[in-house]
């Protein structure tokens, strides 16, 4: 079952909002990677409010739905040696399409 690690709102250059875990609560900005040169590089860079880069995001299209979404990879010392893989998706109970949840689906 997916869990929301925070919420973001769409902006002109990406997204901004809050990432919250048991040990971390930070304002974040997910901004377009204007320096992208290859497909291996992220479409977005994820920064904390104090400009520490903690991850990247890639534009993806759902195989079954055909809907576009952003796939995130987050990494920080607070997470230990593991990375967190999450997606930006429609926030539960939210009618505004510009308000998205950072959805994490832990591996069992």
C-alpha positions as CSV (number, residue, x, y, z in Angstrom):
1,X,0.0,0.0,0.0
2,X,1.4,3.4,-1.0
3,X,2.1,5.9,1.7
4,X,2.3,9.7,1.2
5,X,5.7,11.1,2.3
6,X,4.6,14.6,1.6
7,X,2.8,16.9,-0.8
8,X,3.8,19.3,-3.6
9,X,2.1,21.8,-5.7
10,X,2.9,22.4,-9.4
11,X,4.7,25.6,-10.2
12,X,6.0,27.1,-13.5
13,X,9.4,25.4,-13.1
14,X,8.4,22.2,-11.4
15,X,6.9,21.5,-7.9
16,X,7.3,22.8,-4.4
17,X,6.1,21.4,-1.1
18,X,7.1,19.3,1.9
19,X,8.9,16.0,2.3
20,X,8.1,14.4,5.7
21,X,9.4,11.2,7.2
22,X,9.9,10.1,10.9
23,X,13.2,11.8,11.1
24,X,13.0,14.6,8.5
25,X,10.6,17.4,7.6
26,X,11.8,19.7,5.0
27,X,10.4,22.1,2.4
28,X,11.5,20.9,-1.0
29,X,11.7,22.2,-4.6
30,X,11.6,19.9,-7.5
31,X,12.9,21.9,-10.4
32,X,13.3,21.3,-14.1
33,X,16.8,20.1,-15.0
34,X,17.6,22.7,-17.8
35,X,21.1,21.2,-18.2
36,X,19.9,17.7,-19.2
37,X,21.9,16.3,-22.0
38,X,21.1,12.5,-22.0
39,X,18.2,10.3,-21.0
40,X,20.2,9.0,-18.1
41,X,20.1,12.4,-16.5
42,X,17.0,13.4,-14.5
43,X,14.3,15.6,-15.9
44,X,14.0,17.3,-12.5
45,X,16.4,17.9,-9.6
46,X,15.1,17.7,-6.0
47,X,16.5,20.3,-3.5
48,X,15.7,21.0,0.2
49,X,14.9,24.5,1.2
50,X,18.5,25.1,2.0
51,X,19.6,24.1,-1.5
52,X,20.9,20.6,-0.7
53,X,20.3,18.3,-3.6
54,X,18.6,15.1,-2.4
55,X,17.5,13.4,-5.6
56,X,16.1,13.5,-9.1
57,X,12.9,12.9,-11.0
58,X,12.1,11.4,-14.4
59,X,9.1,11.9,-16.6
60,X,7.4,8.5,-17.1
61,X,4.2,7.2,-18.7
62,X,2.1,4.5,-17.1
63,X,2.1,1.2,-19.1
64,X,-1.6,0.5,-18.4
65,X,-3.1,4.0,-17.9
66,X,-1.0,5.9,-20.4
67,X,-0.9,8.8,-17.9
68,X,2.2,10.9,-17.4
69,X,3.8,11.0,-14.0
70,X,7.1,11.8,-12.3
71,X,9.2,9.1,-10.8
72,X,11.5,10.2,-7.9
73,X,14.7,8.8,-6.4
74,X,15.6,10.4,-3.1
75,X,18.9,9.9,-1.1
76,X,20.1,11.6,2.1
77,X,22.1,10.6,5.1
78,X,18.9,10.5,7.1
79,X,17.7,7.6,4.9
80,X,20.9,5.5,5.5
81,X,22.4,3.6,2.7
82,X,19.0,3.0,1.0
83,X,17.4,5.2,-1.6
84,X,13.7,6.0,-1.5
85,X,11.8,5.5,-4.8
86,X,8.5,7.4,-5.0
87,X,6.1,8.8,-7.6
88,X,4.2,12.0,-7.8
89,X,0.5,11.1,-7.9
90,X,-2.9,12.5,-7.2
91,X,-3.3,13.4,-3.6
92,X,-6.2,11.5,-1.9
93,X,-9.3,13.5,-1.6
94,X,-7.8,16.4,-3.6
95,X,-9.7,17.9,-6.6
96,X,-6.9,20.2,-7.6
97,X,-4.8,18.5,-10.3
98,X,-1.8,20.7,-9.3
99,X,-1.7,19.3,-5.8
100,X,0.2,16.0,-5.8
101,X,1.4,13.5,-3.2
102,X,4.9,12.0,-3.0
103,X,3.8,8.3,-3.0
104,X,6.2,5.7,-1.6
105,X,5.4,2.0,-2.0
106,X,7.7,0.1,0.3
107,X,9.0,-3.2,-0.9
108,X,7.7,-6.1,1.3
